[in-house]
Amino acid sequence: LRARLPIELLDGARQTFEIKASSKSDPTVSQAAPVALTSSAPSLRGVFALDRKTVKPGEAVSYTLTVQNAGSANARLARVVVSYPGSLSLSSAGPAATSADPLTHVASWDLDLLAPRDRKALRLDFRVREDALADQDLVVRAVLQSAQGEPVVSVVSAAAKVESVAGVR
């Protein structure tokens, strides 16, 4: 039996429905029975890894976002949107981002298919801008969106702290 369940049901949710079977040849013959169905849906999760905790202006820093489908169904047409602070300049992304806008500090990826328990790593390489303020925390945020209507998931990275640079007297 394959049924469409309400979109609000998360992966693994169990709900009881009444199923009614009727005869095509005799409409007076039918039988109904309660059936418990367990929903199957994608469930996107993400975690950031940071290659260093302190940086100086002009240095490189990398964040890796690992996106996982923790659900029991394929995640189709999932979208990952990463925003980063203006003190970072995106040098490269692997795999290449579907779109990247240096003015709004946003990069995004469209993931066609992520099977259950499958993972996808997205690496973002940045350069710390020369005008970055000392003691500033550089935090990257990601939003994971599934086309199937799953709740939007927000992921925040650990902070890389900008070290102060000795000034000229």
GICOR-V792946 format. One line per field, one symbol per residue. psi: psi as a letter, one per 40 degrees, with the letter a starting at -180 (. if undefined). A space follows every 50 residues. Layout:
# GICOR-V792946
psi: ???
This chain:
# GICOR-V792946
psi: hhihiieehiheihihihhhhihddheehihiihhhihihiighiihiih eidiiiheiiihhhhhhigeaeiihhfihhhhiiieeihhdihhihidih hedefhiiihhdhhiheiihhhhhhihhidehiiehhhhhiihhhieeei ihhhhhiihhhhiihhih.
